[in-house]
Amino acid sequence: MSRYLTPPEVAEQFRVNSTKVLMWIRSGELRATNVAASLIGRPRWRISPADLAVFEQRRSAVAPQKARPRRKTVGVIEFF
């Protein structure tokens, strides 16, 4: 079984502040499990490697497609 990560460990991996990771969890972007003994107190979040992989996949950049150059039509006068 893979080891679950804490928000500070994820923050270190992505080189962001741990509050940023907590914001991702609160917004629902990053899925995490609360392993606290009581749901009343402070949450203790753990992130599974599978959920982290899904998060990375969703946030990865995709190269934009190149636009095809416009063809000029012969014999047509364009007004702008």
PDB file as gemmi writes it, atoms N, CA and C in Angstrom:
CRYST1    1.000    1.000    1.000  90.00  90.00  90.00 P 1                      
ATOM      1  N   MET A   1       0.846  -1.180   0.000  1.00  0.00           N  
ATOM      2  CA  MET A   1       0.000   0.000   0.000  1.00  0.00           C  
ATOM      3  C   MET A   1       0.891   1.243   0.000  1.00  0.00           C  
ATOM      4  N   SER A   2       0.534   2.210  -0.799  1.00  0.00           N  
ATOM      5  CA  SER A   2       1.308   3.444  -0.909  1.00  0.00           C  
ATOM      6  C   SER A   2       1.100   4.311   0.323  1.00  0.00           C  
ATOM      7  N   ARG A   3       2.079   5.118   0.607  1.00  0.00           N  
ATOM      8  CA  ARG A   3       2.043   5.997   1.770  1.00  0.00           C  
ATOM      9  C   ARG A   3       1.254   7.254   1.430  1.00  0.00           C  
ATOM     10  N   TYR A   4       0.326   7.620   2.309  1.00  0.00           N  
ATOM     11  CA  TYR A   4      -0.436   8.841   2.135  1.00  0.00           C  
ATOM     12  C   TYR A   4       0.426  10.032   2.534  1.00  0.00           C  
ATOM     13  N   LEU A   5       0.199  11.175   1.871  1.00  0.00           N  
ATOM     14  CA  LEU A   5       0.998  12.374   2.104  1.00  0.00           C  
ATOM     15  C   LEU A   5       0.216  13.391   2.917  1.00  0.00           C  
ATOM     16  N   THR A   6       0.940  14.188   3.700  1.00  0.00           N  
ATOM     17  CA  THR A   6       0.334  15.287   4.446  1.00  0.00           C  
ATOM     18  C   THR A   6       0.373  16.547   3.585  1.00  0.00           C  
ATOM     19  N   PRO A   7      -0.451  17.546   3.900  1.00  0.00           N  
ATOM     20  CA  PRO A   7      -0.403  18.798   3.126  1.00  0.00           C  
ATOM     21  C   PRO A   7       0.978  19.457   3.098  1.00  0.00           C  
ATOM     22  N   PRO A   8       1.758  19.481   4.195  1.00  0.00           N  
ATOM     23  CA  PRO A   8       3.103  20.052   4.088  1.00  0.00           C  
ATOM     24  C   PRO A   8       4.025  19.269   3.142  1.00  0.00           C  
ATOM     25  N   GLU A   9       3.861  17.960   3.078  1.00  0.00           N  
ATOM     26  CA  GLU A   9       4.674  17.159   2.154  1.00  0.00           C  
ATOM     27  C   GLU A   9       4.312  17.455   0.706  1.00  0.00           C  
ATOM     28  N   VAL A  10       3.013  17.615   0.435  1.00  0.00           N  
ATOM     29  CA  VAL A  10       2.565  17.960  -0.918  1.00  0.00           C  
ATOM     30  C   VAL A  10       3.055  19.369  -1.273  1.00  0.00           C  
ATOM     31  N   ALA A  11       2.992  20.286  -0.302  1.00  0.00           N  
ATOM     32  CA  ALA A  11       3.458  21.650  -0.530  1.00  0.00           C  
ATOM     33  C   ALA A  11       4.944  21.667  -0.865  1.00  0.00           C  
ATOM     34  N   GLU A  12       5.715  20.855  -0.181  1.00  0.00           N  
ATOM     35  CA  GLU A  12       7.149  20.774  -0.461  1.00  0.00           C  
ATOM     36  C   GLU A  12       7.407  20.207  -1.854  1.00  0.00           C  
ATOM     37  N   GLN A  13       6.606  19.232  -2.236  1.00  0.00           N  
ATOM     38  CA  GLN A  13       6.760  18.610  -3.553  1.00  0.00           C  
ATOM     39  C   GLN A  13       6.473  19.611  -4.672  1.00  0.00           C  
ATOM     40  N   PHE A  14       5.436  20.447  -4.501  1.00  0.00           N  
ATOM     41  CA  PHE A  14       5.059  21.418  -5.524  1.00  0.00           C  
ATOM     42  C   PHE A  14       5.712  22.782  -5.314  1.00  0.00           C  
ATOM     43  N   ARG A  15       6.467  22.914  -4.251  1.00  0.00           N  
ATOM     44  CA  ARG A  15       7.157  24.163  -3.901  1.00  0.00           C  
ATOM     45  C   ARG A  15       6.196  25.333  -3.769  1.00  0.00           C  
ATOM     46  N   VAL A  16       5.126  25.082  -2.999  1.00  0.00           N  
ATOM     47  CA  VAL A  16       4.161  26.122  -2.660  1.00  0.00           C  
ATOM     48  C   VAL A  16       3.992  26.108  -1.138  1.00  0.00           C  
ATOM     49  N   ASN A  17       3.268  27.072  -0.617  1.00  0.00           N  
ATOM     50  CA  ASN A  17       2.998  27.129   0.804  1.00  0.00           C  
ATOM     51  C   ASN A  17       1.943  26.083   1.168  1.00  0.00           C  
ATOM     52  N   SER A  18       1.979  25.577   2.390  1.00  0.00           N  
ATOM     53  CA  SER A  18       1.015  24.553   2.800  1.00  0.00           C  
ATOM     54  C   SER A  18      -0.402  25.108   2.849  1.00  0.00           C  
ATOM     55  N   THR A  19      -0.562  26.430   3.049  1.00  0.00           N  
ATOM     56  CA  THR A  19      -1.913  27.006   3.021  1.00  0.00           C  
ATOM     57  C   THR A  19      -2.519  26.910   1.625  1.00  0.00           C  
ATOM     58  N   LYS A  20      -1.683  26.936   0.595  1.00  0.00           N  
ATOM     59  CA  LYS A  20      -2.165  26.775  -0.788  1.00  0.00           C  
ATOM     60  C   LYS A  20      -2.744  25.371  -0.978  1.00  0.00           C  
ATOM     61  N   VAL A  21      -2.069  24.372  -0.422  1.00  0.00           N  
ATOM     62  CA  VAL A  21      -2.564  22.993  -0.519  1.00  0.00           C  
ATOM     63  C   VAL A  21      -3.891  22.872   0.225  1.00  0.00           C  
ATOM     64  N   LEU A  22      -4.004  23.508   1.388  1.00  0.00           N  
ATOM     65  CA  LEU A  22      -5.260  23.477   2.136  1.00  0.00           C  
ATOM     66  C   LEU A  22      -6.373  24.176   1.363  1.00  0.00           C  
ATOM     67  N   MET A  23      -6.051  25.237   0.628  1.00  0.00           N  
ATOM     68  CA  MET A  23      -7.052  25.903  -0.220  1.00  0.00           C  
ATOM     69  C   MET A  23      -7.519  24.971  -1.337  1.00  0.00           C  
ATOM     70  N   TRP A  24      -6.583  24.222  -1.932  1.00  0.00           N  
ATOM     71  CA  TRP A  24      -6.960  23.260  -2.974  1.00  0.00           C  
ATOM     72  C   TRP A  24      -7.896  22.203  -2.403  1.00  0.00           C  
ATOM     73  N   ILE A  25      -7.633  21.774  -1.167  1.00  0.00           N  
ATOM     74  CA  ILE A  25      -8.477  20.761  -0.534  1.00  0.00           C  
ATOM     75  C   ILE A  25      -9.860  21.333  -0.252  1.00  0.00           C  
ATOM     76  N   ARG A  26      -9.905  22.541   0.323  1.00  0.00           N  
ATOM     77  CA  ARG A  26     -11.196  23.162   0.651  1.00  0.00           C  
ATOM     78  C   ARG A  26     -12.038  23.447  -0.589  1.00  0.00           C  
ATOM     79  N   SER A  27     -11.379  23.822  -1.692  1.00  0.00           N  
ATOM     80  CA  SER A  27     -12.123  24.138  -2.920  1.00  0.00           C  
ATOM     81  C   SER A  27     -12.575  22.878  -3.657  1.00  0.00           C  
ATOM     82  N   GLY A  28     -12.008  21.727  -3.298  1.00  0.00           N  
ATOM     83  CA  GLY A  28     -12.386  20.477  -3.951  1.00  0.00           C  
ATOM     84  C   GLY A  28     -11.493  20.111  -5.114  1.00  0.00           C  
ATOM     85  N   GLU A  29     -10.500  20.942  -5.407  1.00  0.00           N  
ATOM     86  CA  GLU A  29      -9.572  20.635  -6.500  1.00  0.00           C  
ATOM     87  C   GLU A  29      -8.711  19.423  -6.185  1.00  0.00           C  
ATOM     88  N   LEU A  30      -8.270  19.326  -4.942  1.00  0.00           N  
ATOM     89  CA  LEU A  30      -7.425  18.227  -4.497  1.00  0.00           C  
ATOM     90  C   LEU A  30      -8.208  17.407  -3.489  1.00  0.00           C  
ATOM     91  N   ARG A  31      -8.378  16.144  -3.778  1.00  0.00           N  
ATOM     92  CA  ARG A  31      -9.138  15.264  -2.907  1.00  0.00           C  
ATOM     93  C   ARG A  31      -8.266  14.793  -1.758  1.00  0.00           C  
ATOM     94  N   ALA A  32      -8.799  14.835  -0.531  1.00  0.00           N  
ATOM     95  CA  ALA A  32      -8.056  14.427   0.649  1.00  0.00           C  
ATOM     96  C   ALA A  32      -9.008  13.760   1.635  1.00  0.00           C  
ATOM     97  N   THR A  33      -8.432  13.008   2.561  1.00  0.00           N  
ATOM     98  CA  THR A  33      -9.202  12.304   3.576  1.00  0.00           C  
ATOM     99  C   THR A  33      -8.871  12.877   4.936  1.00  0.00           C  
ATOM    100  N   ASN A  34      -9.896  13.134   5.744  1.00  0.00           N  
ATOM    101  CA  ASN A  34      -9.706  13.627   7.097  1.00  0.00           C  
ATOM    102  C   ASN A  34      -9.539  12.419   8.026  1.00  0.00           C  
ATOM    103  N   VAL A  35      -8.371  12.282   8.629  1.00  0.00           N  
ATOM    104  CA  VAL A  35      -8.092  11.140   9.507  1.00  0.00           C  
ATOM    105  C   VAL A  35      -8.104  11.536  10.980  1.00  0.00           C  
ATOM    106  N   ALA A  36      -8.684  12.697  11.296  1.00  0.00           N  
ATOM    107  CA  ALA A  36      -8.764  13.139  12.688  1.00  0.00           C  
ATOM    108  C   ALA A  36      -9.681  12.206  13.470  1.00  0.00           C  
ATOM    109  N   ALA A  37      -9.397  12.060  14.767  1.00  0.00           N  
ATOM    110  CA  ALA A  37     -10.190  11.188  15.624  1.00  0.00           C  
ATOM    111  C   ALA A  37     -11.610  11.729  15.792  1.00  0.00           C  
ATOM    112  N   SER A  38     -11.761  13.053  15.770  1.00  0.00           N  
ATOM    113  CA  SER A  38     -13.061  13.678  15.941  1.00  0.00           C  
ATOM    114  C   SER A  38     -13.298  14.654  14.791  1.00  0.00           C  
ATOM    115  N   LEU A  39     -14.518  14.694  14.292  1.00  0.00           N  
ATOM    116  CA  LEU A  39     -14.850  15.603  13.203  1.00  0.00           C  
ATOM    117  C   LEU A  39     -15.112  17.023  13.709  1.00  0.00           C  
ATOM    118  N   ILE A  40     -15.171  17.194  15.020  1.00  0.00           N  
ATOM    119  CA  ILE A  40     -15.436  18.508  15.595  1.00  0.00           C  
ATOM    120  C   ILE A  40     -14.175  19.368  15.602  1.00  0.00           C  
ATOM    121  N   GLY A  41     -13.045  18.766  15.850  1.00  0.00           N  
ATOM    122  CA  GLY A  41     -11.800  19.515  15.981  1.00  0.00           C  
ATOM    123  C   GLY A  41     -11.151  19.848  14.646  1.00  0.00           C  
ATOM    124  N   ARG A  42      -9.867  20.121  14.737  1.00  0.00           N  
ATOM    125  CA  ARG A  42      -9.093  20.480  13.558  1.00  0.00           C  
ATOM    126  C   ARG A  42      -8.905  19.261  12.641  1.00  0.00           C  
ATOM    127  N   PRO A  43      -9.107  19.431  11.340  1.00  0.00           N  
ATOM    128  CA  PRO A  43      -8.939  18.287  10.428  1.00  0.00           C  
ATOM    129  C   PRO A  43      -7.466  17.919  10.261  1.00  0.00           C  
ATOM    130  N   ARG A  44      -7.220  16.642  10.074  1.00  0.00           N  
ATOM    131  CA  ARG A  44      -5.885  16.134   9.763  1.00  0.00           C  
ATOM    132  C   ARG A  44      -5.984  15.466   8.395  1.00  0.00           C  
ATOM    133  N   TRP A  45      -5.586  16.195   7.366  1.00  0.00           N  
ATOM    134  CA  TRP A  45      -5.757  15.748   5.988  1.00  0.00           C  
ATOM    135  C   TRP A  45      -4.628  14.825   5.567  1.00  0.00           C  
ATOM    136  N   ARG A  46      -4.974  13.822   4.759  1.00  0.00           N  
ATOM    137  CA  ARG A  46      -4.015  12.930   4.114  1.00  0.00           C  
ATOM    138  C   ARG A  46      -4.428  12.793   2.658  1.00  0.00           C  
ATOM    139  N   ILE A  47      -3.440  12.857   1.779  1.00  0.00           N  
ATOM    140  CA  ILE A  47      -3.690  12.813   0.337  1.00  0.00           C  
ATOM    141  C   ILE A  47      -3.097  11.522  -0.207  1.00  0.00           C  
ATOM    142  N   SER A  48      -3.909  10.767  -0.937  1.00  0.00           N  
ATOM    143  CA  SER A  48      -3.413   9.523  -1.530  1.00  0.00           C  
ATOM    144  C   SER A  48      -2.613   9.835  -2.787  1.00  0.00           C  
ATOM    145  N   PRO A  49      -1.635   8.996  -3.112  1.00  0.00           N  
ATOM    146  CA  PRO A  49      -0.861   9.211  -4.342  1.00  0.00           C  
ATOM    147  C   PRO A  49      -1.738   9.194  -5.600  1.00  0.00           C  
ATOM    148  N   ALA A  50      -2.794   8.389  -5.596  1.00  0.00           N  
ATOM    149  CA  ALA A  50      -3.686   8.331  -6.758  1.00  0.00           C  
ATOM    150  C   ALA A  50      -4.429   9.660  -6.936  1.00  0.00           C  
ATOM    151  N   ASP A  51      -4.917  10.232  -5.829  1.00  0.00           N  
ATOM    152  CA  ASP A  51      -5.607  11.523  -5.906  1.00  0.00           C  
ATOM    153  C   ASP A  51      -4.648  12.630  -6.316  1.00  0.00           C  
ATOM    154  N   LEU A  52      -3.403  12.541  -5.875  1.00  0.00           N  
ATOM    155  CA  LEU A  52      -2.405  13.533  -6.262  1.00  0.00           C  
ATOM    156  C   LEU A  52      -2.101  13.435  -7.757  1.00  0.00           C  
ATOM    157  N   ALA A  53      -2.071  12.217  -8.288  1.00  0.00           N  
ATOM    158  CA  ALA A  53      -1.832  12.027  -9.721  1.00  0.00           C  
ATOM    159  C   ALA A  53      -2.982  12.607 -10.546  1.00  0.00           C  
ATOM    160  N   VAL A  54      -4.211  12.417 -10.084  1.00  0.00           N  
ATOM    161  CA  VAL A  54      -5.377  12.980 -10.776  1.00  0.00           C  
ATOM    162  C   VAL A  54      -5.312  14.502 -10.749  1.00  0.00           C  
ATOM    163  N   PHE A  55      -4.931  15.066  -9.615  1.00  0.00           N  
ATOM    164  CA  PHE A  55      -4.787  16.515  -9.482  1.00  0.00           C  
ATOM    165  C   PHE A  55      -3.732  17.046 -10.444  1.00  0.00           C  
ATOM    166  N   GLU A  56      -2.595  16.382 -10.522  1.00  0.00           N  
ATOM    167  CA  GLU A  56      -1.527  16.802 -11.433  1.00  0.00           C  
ATOM    168  C   GLU A  56      -1.985  16.723 -12.886  1.00  0.00           C  
ATOM    169  N   GLN A  57      -2.702  15.668 -13.220  1.00  0.00           N  
ATOM    170  CA  GLN A  57      -3.193  15.488 -14.594  1.00  0.00           C  
ATOM    171  C   GLN A  57      -4.141  16.619 -14.974  1.00  0.00           C  
ATOM    172  N   ARG A  58      -5.044  16.973 -14.044  1.00  0.00           N  
ATOM    173  CA  ARG A  58      -6.016  18.021 -14.317  1.00  0.00           C  
ATOM    174  C   ARG A  58      -5.367  19.395 -14.450  1.00  0.00           C  
ATOM    175  N   ARG A  59      -4.309  19.636 -13.685  1.00  0.00           N  
ATOM    176  CA  ARG A  59      -3.670  20.944 -13.672  1.00  0.00           C  
ATOM    177  C   ARG A  59      -2.515  21.084 -14.655  1.00  0.00           C  
ATOM    178  N   SER A  60      -2.192  20.026 -15.373  1.00  0.00           N  
ATOM    179  CA  SER A  60      -1.066  20.102 -16.299  1.00  0.00           C  
ATOM    180  C   SER A  60      -1.429  20.977 -17.502  1.00  0.00           C  
ATOM    181  N   ALA A  61      -0.427  21.654 -18.004  1.00  0.00           N  
ATOM    182  CA  ALA A  61      -0.635  22.564 -19.124  1.00  0.00           C  
ATOM    183  C   ALA A  61      -0.689  21.780 -20.427  1.00  0.00           C  
ATOM    184  N   VAL A  62      -1.532  22.237 -21.316  1.00  0.00           N  
ATOM    185  CA  VAL A  62      -1.656  21.634 -22.637  1.00  0.00           C  
ATOM    186  C   VAL A  62      -1.222  22.693 -23.644  1.00  0.00           C  
ATOM    187  N   ALA A  63      -0.351  22.315 -24.537  1.00  0.00           N  
ATOM    188  CA  ALA A  63       0.140  23.265 -25.536  1.00  0.00           C  
ATOM    189  C   ALA A  63      -1.006  23.673 -26.462  1.00  0.00           C  
ATOM    190  N   PRO A  64      -1.154  24.968 -26.716  1.00  0.00           N  
ATOM    191  CA  PRO A  64      -2.221  25.408 -27.610  1.00  0.00           C  
ATOM    192  C   PRO A  64      -1.936  24.983 -29.046  1.00  0.00           C  
ATOM    193  N   GLN A  65      -3.005  24.706 -29.770  1.00  0.00           N  
ATOM    194  CA  GLN A  65      -2.853  24.329 -31.168  1.00  0.00           C  
ATOM    195  C   GLN A  65      -2.552  25.570 -31.993  1.00  0.00           C  
ATOM    196  N   LYS A  66      -1.726  25.397 -33.004  1.00  0.00           N  
ATOM    197  CA  LYS A  66      -1.397  26.509 -33.873  1.00  0.00           C  
ATOM    198  C   LYS A  66      -2.579  26.798 -34.791  1.00  0.00           C  
ATOM    199  N   ALA A  67      -2.855  28.077 -34.938  1.00  0.00           N  
ATOM    200  CA  ALA A  67      -3.926  28.485 -35.842  1.00  0.00           C  
ATOM    201  C   ALA A  67      -3.427  28.394 -37.276  1.00  0.00           C  
ATOM    202  N   ARG A  68      -4.288  27.907 -38.139  1.00  0.00           N  
ATOM    203  CA  ARG A  68      -3.910  27.839 -39.552  1.00  0.00           C  
ATOM    204  C   ARG A  68      -3.913  29.236 -40.149  1.00  0.00           C  
ATOM    205  N   PRO A  69      -2.961  29.540 -41.014  1.00  0.00           N  
ATOM    206  CA  PRO A  69      -2.951  30.874 -41.630  1.00  0.00           C  
ATOM    207  C   PRO A  69      -4.165  31.049 -42.543  1.00  0.00           C  
ATOM    208  N   ARG A  70      -4.667  32.268 -42.572  1.00  0.00           N  
ATOM    209  CA  ARG A  70      -5.819  32.556 -43.418  1.00  0.00           C  
ATOM    210  C   ARG A  70      -5.403  32.579 -44.878  1.00  0.00           C  
ATOM    211  N   ARG A  71      -6.254  32.040 -45.701  1.00  0.00           N  
ATOM    212  CA  ARG A  71      -5.996  32.081 -47.147  1.00  0.00           C  
ATOM    213  C   ARG A  71      -6.569  33.361 -47.705  1.00  0.00           C  
ATOM    214  N   LYS A  72      -5.802  34.018 -48.502  1.00  0.00           N  
ATOM    215  CA  LYS A  72      -6.304  35.218 -49.169  1.00  0.00           C  
ATOM    216  C   LYS A  72      -7.082  34.797 -50.401  1.00  0.00           C  
ATOM    217  N   THR A  73      -8.212  35.397 -50.546  1.00  0.00           N  
ATOM    218  CA  THR A  73      -9.004  35.125 -51.736  1.00  0.00           C  
ATOM    219  C   THR A  73      -8.644  36.124 -52.808  1.00  0.00           C  
ATOM    220  N   VAL A  74      -8.536  35.631 -54.007  1.00  0.00           N  
ATOM    221  CA  VAL A  74      -8.125  36.475 -55.140  1.00  0.00           C  
ATOM    222  C   VAL A  74      -9.358  37.173 -55.697  1.00  0.00           C  
ATOM    223  N   GLY A  75      -9.227  38.482 -55.947  1.00  0.00           N  
ATOM    224  CA  GLY A  75     -10.312  39.225 -56.567  1.00  0.00           C  
ATOM    225  C   GLY A  75     -11.299  39.808 -55.564  1.00  0.00           C  
ATOM    226  N   VAL A  76     -11.074  39.664 -54.275  1.00  0.00           N  
ATOM    227  CA  VAL A  76     -11.988  40.206 -53.277  1.00  0.00           C  
ATOM    228  C   VAL A  76     -11.263  41.329 -52.559  1.00  0.00           C  
ATOM    229  N   ILE A  77     -11.952  42.462 -52.448  1.00  0.00           N  
ATOM    230  CA  ILE A  77     -11.378  43.608 -51.750  1.00  0.00           C  
ATOM    231  C   ILE A  77     -11.907  43.579 -50.319  1.00  0.00           C  
ATOM    232  N   GLU A  78     -11.005  43.554 -49.348  1.00  0.00           N  
ATOM    233  CA  GLU A  78     -11.407  43.515 -47.952  1.00  0.00           C  
ATOM    234  C   GLU A  78     -11.426  44.929 -47.375  1.00  0.00           C  
ATOM    235  N   PHE A  79     -12.513  45.275 -46.708  1.00  0.00           N  
ATOM    236  CA  PHE A  79     -12.629  46.560 -46.032  1.00  0.00           C  
ATOM    237  C   PHE A  79     -12.608  46.321 -44.550  1.00  0.00           C  
ATOM    238  N   PHE A  80     -11.860  47.161 -43.835  1.00  0.00           N  
ATOM    239  CA  PHE A  80     -11.774  47.003 -42.385  1.00  0.00           C  
ATOM    240  C   PHE A  80     -12.368  48.178 -41.695  1.00  0.00           C  
TER     241      PHE A  80                                                      
END                                                                             
